[in-house]
Amino acid sequence: MMNAARTLASLGLAGALFVSAPARAEAPITIAIEAGGELPGFRIQDASPYLASKMEGAGLAGWHFIARDPGRAAPDRIEWRFTLLPYAGGEVRRFFPMRETGAMDLHLGSHRLIAAEAKLYLHGEYQTATFGQEAVQGGDSDPDLAGFLVRLTRNLESGYNAIDMAPAVHHGAP
């Protein structure tokens, strides 16, 4: 044992003798990201890498996000579904002249209201989902969209952690 300790110490691995298995950190779960629907500023088939990078920025220690490889099945995945929502503000009346098309966008910004739903599947089985709505400009430089994705990612993790994994106890008749 002493020779093994010297050998490990010479390799800089002396602590390896004293680390018990439960103390080692588990590797994060790699979760593939899929996208569907309409997301402003993206062709939906190109949205998965962006989504994965923003979700990775949510700081979840046990999860690692990657864009789904279209040629492979992903049992551990999050399926995002985006929907453009209709403008619900009613009729717009102009009290000043508008010279060019899109001038209103300069005054109000070109935000679109979107709805998003994210469903988590682990080992091919549905676990939980989260959803929300946000007004976004879209594209990879939109801070509103990035913040929205991070919030929904954290909500998804919270929902998953809230699932009671203990088997149900039945009282009464069998």
BAFI-3210 file (N, C-alpha, C; in Angstrom, 3 decimals, decimal comma, padded with zeros to 6 digits):
// residues 174
n [1|2|3|4|5|6|7|8|9|10|11|12|13|14|15|16|17|18|19|20|21|22|23|24|25|26|27|28|29|30|31|32|33|34|35|36|37|38|39|40|41|42|43|44|45|46|47|48|49|50|51|52|53|54|55|56|57|58|59|60|61|62|63|64|65|66|67|68|69|70|71|72|73|74|75|76|77|78|79|80|81|82|83|84|85|86|87|88|89|90|91|92|93|94|95|96|97|98|99|100|101|102|103|104|105|106|107|108|109|110|111|112|113|114|115|116|117|118|119|120|121|122|123|124|125|126|127|128|129|130|131|132|133|134|135|136|137|138|139|140|141|142|143|144|145|146|147|148|149|150|151|152|153|154|155|156|157|158|159|160|161|162|163|164|165|166|167|168|169|170|171|172|173|174]
n.u [000,822|001,968|003,926|002,280|001,039|003,222|003,850|001,493|001,561|003,858|002,911|001,168|-001,289|-002,072|-004,290|-006,224|-006,364|-007,866|-010,379|-013,693|-016,195|-018,892|-018,249|-017,274|-017,976|-020,844|-021,080|-022,423|-025,736|-026,117|-028,072|-029,991|-031,061|-033,998|-035,884|-038,950|-041,584|-042,055|-039,543|-038,606|-036,116|-034,661|-034,119|-035,979|-034,755|-032,164|-032,055|-031,473|-028,631|-028,226|-030,185|-029,190|-026,743|-027,582|-029,077|-027,088|-025,809|-027,434|-026,481|-026,821|-025,809|-025,996|-026,699|-025,954|-026,090|-026,680|-026,887|-029,270|-028,346|-029,475|-029,537|-029,647|-031,354|-032,525|-032,705|-032,474|-033,594|-034,724|-037,580|-038,381|-041,028|-042,105|-044,286|-045,616|-047,437|-050,573|-050,913|-052,307|-053,179|-055,170|-056,699|-054,549|-054,140|-053,110|-051,602|-049,794|-047,936|-046,648|-043,852|-042,476|-042,567|-042,374|-041,597|-042,888|-041,761|-039,296|-039,970|-041,328|-039,961|-039,265|-040,674|-041,946|-044,578|-044,114|-044,851|-043,577|-042,864|-041,347|-040,413|-039,245|-037,503|-036,263|-034,295|-035,975|-038,509|-041,228|-040,871|-041,352|-042,727|-042,472|-043,698|-044,101|-044,519|-043,248|-042,190|-040,179|-037,372|-035,926|-033,457|-029,877|-028,701|-030,469|-031,230|-033,560|-034,762|-032,718|-032,666|-035,261|-035,151|-033,260|-034,656|-036,863|-035,479|-034,402|-036,823|-037,737|-035,837|-036,364|-038,975|-038,504|-036,894|-038,771|-040,351|-041,699|-039,941|-040,245|-041,760|-045,295|-047,272|-049,737|-052,624|-055,023|-057,369|-055,977]
n.v [-001,187|001,206|001,595|001,898|004,278|006,046|005,890|006,909|009,450|010,484|010,802|012,803|012,080|011,440|012,040|010,426|007,977|008,450|009,343|008,708|006,791|007,962|010,654|011,632|013,692|013,392|012,848|015,351|015,165|014,733|016,520|016,612|019,175|020,093|021,907|023,420|024,931|028,497|030,796|034,020|035,542|033,295|030,438|027,631|025,135|025,816|026,720|025,139|024,948|027,579|027,675|025,640|026,794|029,066|027,832|026,397|028,481|028,931|027,897|025,344|022,760|019,930|019,346|019,194|020,814|020,193|020,708|018,868|016,072|015,636|013,112|011,187|009,388|010,796|009,995|011,416|014,475|017,827|019,171|021,947|024,150|026,735|029,509|032,110|034,727|036,380|039,917|041,593|044,079|045,632|048,102|050,404|053,826|056,623|059,622|061,256|061,974|059,257|058,651|056,560|053,043|050,916|052,823|052,957|050,849|051,925|053,668|052,123|049,734|046,467|044,243|040,982|039,031|035,950|032,512|029,869|026,459|023,958|020,645|018,052|015,068|012,089|009,241|008,507|008,879|010,973|013,702|016,339|019,664|023,092|026,402|029,614|033,157|035,831|039,071|039,561|040,568|038,885|036,733|036,155|038,110|039,196|040,297|039,988|037,641|035,783|035,951|035,079|032,404|031,365|031,685|029,948|027,549|027,217|027,042|024,626|022,846|023,211|022,239|019,577|018,769|018,939|016,753|013,958|011,211|008,957|005,747|005,375|005,028|002,822|002,817|000,833|-001,108|-003,749]
n.w [000,000|000,761|-001,233|-003,428|-002,733|-002,815|-005,524|-006,691|-005,535|-006,706|-009,216|-008,855|-007,910|-005,329|-003,753|-004,858|-003,576|-001,341|-001,946|-001,820|-003,571|-003,538|-003,160|-005,513|-008,298|-010,309|-013,822|-015,962|-017,397|-020,801|-022,934|-025,785|-027,993|-029,598|-032,034|-033,004|-034,971|-035,192|-034,839|-034,341|-036,347|-036,955|-039,030|-038,465|-038,509|-038,007|-035,436|-033,173|-032,339|-031,344|-029,293|-027,594|-026,804|-025,353|-023,343|-022,083|-020,863|-018,692|-016,379|-015,145|-013,213|-013,439|-016,048|-019,532|-022,584|-026,005|-029,562|-031,361|-033,277|-036,444|-037,660|-035,701|-033,110|-030,081|-026,910|-024,505|-024,316|-025,116|-026,320|-028,036|-028,803|-030,727|-031,150|-033,069|-031,810|-032,349|-032,768|-030,094|-029,452|-030,514|-032,706|-034,376|-034,274|-036,111|-035,193|-036,220|-039,194|-041,136|-042,928|-044,164|-044,798|-042,049|-040,253|-037,852|-036,516|-035,876|-033,847|-031,931|-031,791|-033,090|-031,906|-031,410|-030,187|-028,734|-028,064|-026,121|-025,627|-023,735|-023,595|-021,572|-022,012|-020,731|-021,108|-023,134|-022,105|-021,259|-019,016|-017,809|-018,414|-019,503|-020,065|-021,692|-022,442|-024,394|-025,473|-028,172|-030,208|-031,756|-033,320|-032,956|-031,368|-029,577|-026,437|-024,921|-025,892|-025,273|-022,438|-021,867|-022,769|-020,961|-018,519|-018,952|-019,202|-016,625|-015,238|-016,256|-015,237|-012,486|-012,375|-013,048|-010,877|-008,887|-009,169|-007,616|-007,021|-005,527|-005,023|-005,130|-002,217|-001,407|000,437|002,041|000,182|-001,829]
ca.u [000,000|002,843|004,525|001,232|000,845|004,367|003,707|000,417|002,019|004,799|002,125|000,245|-002,603|-002,142|-005,660|-007,099|-006,530|-008,734|-011,665|-014,674|-017,025|-019,974|-017,760|-016,962|-019,085|-021,386|-021,007|-023,727|-026,536|-026,103|-029,438|-030,074|-032,074|-034,746|-036,731|-040,017|-042,437|-041,509|-038,770|-038,143|-034,690|-034,025|-034,776|-036,157|-033,781|-030,877|-032,220|-031,004|-027,337|-028,430|-030,902|-028,273|-025,746|-028,246|-029,443|-025,828|-025,549|-028,340|-025,713|-027,335|-024,639|-026,181|-027,143|-025,130|-026,981|-026,090|-027,860|-029,555|-027,864|-030,697|-029,486|-029,633|-032,417|-032,020|-033,611|-032,398|-033,785|-035,734|-038,273|-038,919|-042,047|-042,323|-045,445|-045,806|-048,784|-051,109|-050,905|-053,582|-053,318|-056,274|-056,422|-053,582|-054,514|-051,972|-051,847|-048,713|-047,693|-045,589|-043,341|-041,963|-042,975|-041,450|-041,256|-043,431|-040,774|-038,242|-040,474|-041,779|-039,171|-039,947|-040,869|-043,043|-044,959|-044,004|-045,081|-042,629|-043,083|-040,196|-040,731|-038,068|-037,569|-035,066|-034,372|-037,099|-039,778|-041,600|-040,679|-042,055|-042,731|-042,665|-044,087|-044,159|-044,680|-042,327|-042,045|-038,776|-037,031|-035,454|-032,075|-028,918|-028,211|-031,603|-031,105|-034,855|-034,909|-031,750|-033,148|-036,464|-034,727|-032,618|-035,724|-037,620|-034,595|-034,379|-038,144|-037,788|-035,055|-037,110|-040,094|-037,972|-036,453|-039,941|-041,040|-041,497|-039,502|-040,511|-042,938|-046,506|-047,675|-051,183|-053,242|-056,368|-057,557|-054,911]
ca.v [000,000|002,360|001,790|002,438|005,674|006,804|005,951|007,863|010,781|010,955|011,179|013,872|011,476|010,917|012,176|009,410|006,886|008,816|009,820|007,629|006,860|008,947|012,031|012,044|014,351|012,658|013,564|015,926|014,500|015,442|016,618|017,149|020,221|020,108|023,090|023,379|026,113|029,731|031,604|035,191|035,708|032,005|029,330|026,735|024,048|026,349|027,289|024,258|025,342|028,799|027,300|024,887|027,699|029,903|026,960|026,101|029,667|028,996|027,509|024,142|021,910|018,526|019,181|019,741|020,924|020,168|020,677|017,495|015,597|015,206|011,723|010,255|009,483|011,353|009,663|012,523|015,632|018,849|019,581|023,308|024,487|028,176|029,980|033,557|035,061|037,555|041,166|041,687|045,442|046,336|048,961|051,472|055,061|057,513|061,031|061,992|061,327|058,258|058,824|055,351|051,783|050,492|053,918|052,620|049,971|052,755|054,285|051,136|048,505|045,432|043,080|040,057|038,202|034,522|031,532|028,767|025,311|023,060|019,355|017,276|013,605|011,382|007,819|008,356|009,051|012,343|014,015|017,560|020,709|024,466|027,262|031,033|034,103|036,964|039,928|039,500|041,021|037,694|036,716|035,730|039,221|039,724|039,958|039,553|036,235|035,008|035,900|034,249|031,001|030,988|031,540|028,716|026,421|027,074|026,542|023,219|022,116|023,249|021,299|018,217|018,500|018,860|015,479|012,999|009,961|007,818|004,997|005,703|004,075|002,654|002,399|000,303|-002,349|-004,004]
ca.w [000,000|000,835|-002,546|-004,300|-002,360|-003,345|-006,984|-006,984|-005,144|-007,713|-010,400|-008,474|-007,704|-003,966|-003,252|-005,435|-002,622|-000,237|-002,451|-001,898|-004,773|-003,481|-003,162|-006,886|-008,992|-011,454|-015,095|-016,314|-018,421|-022,077|-023,430|-027,146|-028,145|-030,858|-032,155|-033,998|-035,017|-035,760|-033,907|-035,089|-036,552|-037,212|-039,712|-037,323|-038,579|-037,550|-034,096|-032,088|-031,745|-030,558|-028,075|-026,732|-026,214|-024,343|-022,228|-021,383|-020,058|-017,538|-015,209|-014,495|-013,017|-013,808|-017,429|-020,612|-023,730|-027,342|-030,658|-031,770|-034,561|-037,127|-038,090|-034,577|-032,111|-028,826|-025,805|-023,551|-025,193|-024,837|-027,543|-027,983|-029,804|-030,724|-031,904|-033,142|-031,362|-033,037|-032,015|-029,386|-028,962|-031,143|-033,841|-034,157|-034,953|-036,270|-034,937|-036,874|-040,485|-041,247|-044,273|-044,786|-044,209|-041,010|-039,355|-036,538|-035,893|-035,315|-032,622|-030,954|-031,847|-033,873|-031,053|-031,709|-029,049|-029,034|-027,006|-026,198|-024,751|-023,719|-022,973|-021,219|-022,112|-020,302|-021,453|-024,038|-021,396|-020,915|-017,601|-017,421|-019,440|-019,083|-021,185|-021,387|-023,537|-024,287|-026,646|-028,563|-031,554|-032,450|-033,760|-031,941|-030,537|-028,815|-025,016|-024,400|-026,251|-024,490|-021,051|-021,874|-022,873|-019,701|-017,513|-019,204|-018,913|-015,159|-014,848|-016,624|-014,233|-011,222|-012,513|-013,000|-009,511|-008,015|-009,371|-006,529|-007,637|-004,647|-005,422|-004,386|-001,174|-001,462|001,689|001,834|-000,602|-002,800]
c.u [000,871|003,515|003,523|001,000|001,975|004,256|002,635|000,846|002,980|004,091|001,163|-001,146|-002,781|-003,556|-006,586|-007,317|-007,616|-010,090|-012,607|-015,564|-018,151|-019,495|-017,437|-018,196|-019,540|-021,257|-022,386|-024,418|-026,464|-027,494|-029,422|-031,243|-032,669|-035,640|-037,756|-040,837|-041,747|-040,825|-038,199|-036,614|-033,945|-034,836|-034,836|-035,166|-032,393|-030,923|-031,599|-029,633|-027,446|-029,117|-029,967|-027,263|-026,372|-028,639|-028,206|-025,471|-026,454|-027,650|-026,249|-026,222|-024,822|-026,551|-026,159|-025,978|-026,202|-027,217|-028,049|-028,989|-029,085|-030,704|-029,570|-030,831|-031,794|-032,999|-033,609|-032,446|-034,772|-036,284|-038,882|-039,943|-042,352|-043,507|-045,449|-047,249|-049,270|-051,022|-052,272|-053,855|-054,468|-055,814|-055,436|-054,033|-053,311|-052,397|-050,734|-048,419|-046,515|-045,110|-042,949|-042,527|-041,938|-041,067|-041,770|-042,459|-039,643|-038,667|-040,782|-040,884|-039,950|-040,061|-042,085|-043,318|-044,885|-044,413|-044,072|-043,027|-041,858|-040,590|-039,439|-038,368|-036,229|-035,279|-035,605|-038,457|-039,995|-041,451|-041,531|-041,985|-042,850|-043,061|-044,120|-044,356|-043,738|-042,377|-040,557|-038,594|-036,589|-034,012|-031,124|-028,360|-029,321|-031,487|-032,427|-035,091|-033,971|-032,213|-034,368|-036,100|-034,069|-033,675|-036,495|-036,774|-034,533|-035,726|-038,277|-037,014|-035,776|-038,280|-039,636|-037,555|-037,620|-040,701|-040,687|-041,183|-039,789|-041,762|-044,131|-046,817|-049,190|-051,675|-054,626|-056,351|-056,439|-055,360]
c.v [001,258|002,632|002,367|003,907|006,535|006,969|006,971|009,290|011,339|011,373|012,326|013,369|010,935|010,998|011,115|008,243|007,174|009,347|008,637|007,841|007,881|010,391|012,522|012,661|013,479|013,512|014,148|015,113|015,348|015,365|017,290|018,128|020,164|021,339|022,887|024,659|027,288|030,538|032,787|035,270|034,424|031,192|028,249|025,583|024,497|026,846|026,444|024,632|026,611|028,476|026,589|025,821|028,581|029,073|026,593|027,265|029,819|028,540|026,306|023,106|020,488|018,276|019,845|019,695|020,953|020,235|019,228|017,220|015,043|013,727|010,709|010,480|009,984|011,023|010,725|013,807|016,627|019,272|020,958|023,465|025,969|028,532|031,502|033,849|036,303|038,782|041,343|043,097|046,213|047,209|050,053|052,684|055,973|058,944|061,892|061,275|060,351|058,300|057,513|054,124|051,377|051,613|053,647|051,711|050,777|053,356|053,244|049,907|047,449|044,149|042,281|039,241|036,742|033,719|030,412|027,697|024,419|021,804|018,575|015,785|013,046|009,898|007,538|008,552|010,519|012,547|015,200|018,563|022,070|025,285|028,705|031,854|035,267|037,769|040,003|040,126|039,831|037,834|036,450|036,858|039,845|039,328|039,499|038,076|035,368|034,865|035,016|032,763|030,516|030,781|030,245|027,473|026,171|026,572|025,053|022,378|022,086|022,278|019,861|017,846|018,370|017,542|014,549|011,651|008,738|007,074|005,353|004,597|004,011|002,138|001,861|-000,960|-002,496|-003,864]
c.w [000,000|-000,505|-003,537|-004,015|-002,891|-004,854|-007,369|-006,648|-006,182|-008,995|-010,105|-008,192|-006,292|-003,421|-003,782|-004,492|-001,610|-000,676|-002,554|-003,111|-004,669|-003,535|-004,568|-007,533|-010,160|-012,703|-015,409|-017,405|-019,685|-022,680|-024,801|-027,245|-029,543|-030,868|-033,250|-033,928|-035,676|-034,671|-034,687|-035,150|-036,874|-038,208|-038,651|-037,334|-038,105|-036,104|-032,985|-031,523|-030,893|-029,237|-027,096|-026,064|-025,142|-023,128|-021,415|-020,465|-018,855|-016,256|-014,454|-014,418|-013,541|-015,257|-018,385|-021,878|-025,036|-028,371|-031,091|-033,147|-035,307|-037,528|-036,964|-033,664|-030,810|-027,700|-024,709|-024,367|-024,587|-026,184|-027,310|-029,100|-029,658|-031,609|-031,896|-032,764|-032,098|-032,138|-031,385|-028,887|-029,577|-032,286|-033,457|-034,951|-034,988|-035,996|-035,517|-038,187|-040,430|-042,695|-044,934|-044,079|-043,184|-040,058|-037,948|-035,789|-035,263|-033,990|-031,548|-030,878|-032,602|-033,062|-031,507|-030,465|-029,485|-027,808|-027,215|-025,200|-024,870|-022,953|-022,781|-021,303|-021,638|-020,529|-022,313|-023,393|-021,035|-019,413|-017,152|-018,571|-018,773|-020,302|-020,721|-022,646|-023,303|-025,586|-026,973|-029,938|-032,389|-032,891|-032,608|-031,080|-029,682|-027,337|-024,397|-024,689|-025,425|-023,043|-020,901|-021,910|-021,592|-018,618|-017,708|-018,930|-017,408|-014,636|-015,132|-015,616|-012,891|-011,249|-012,426|-011,574|-008,539|-008,161|-008,228|-007,149|-006,761|-005,117|-004,538|-003,390|-001,198|-000,123|001,382|001,011|-001,631|-004,224]
res [m|m|n|a|a|r|t|l|a|s|l|g|l|a|g|a|l|f|v|s|a|p|a|r|a|e|a|p|i|t|i|a|i|e|a|g|g|e|l|p|g|f|r|i|q|d|a|s|p|y|l|a|s|k|m|e|g|a|g|l|a|g|w|h|f|i|a|r|d|p|g|r|a|a|p|d|r|i|e|w|r|f|t|l|l|p|y|a|g|g|e|v|r|r|f|f|p|m|r|e|t|g|a|m|d|l|h|l|g|s|h|r|l|i|a|a|e|a|k|l|y|l|h|g|e|y|q|t|a|t|f|g|q|e|a|v|q|g|g|d|s|d|p|d|l|a|g|f|l|v|r|l|t|r|n|l|e|s|g|y|n|a|i|d|m|a|p|a|v|h|h|g|a|p]
***
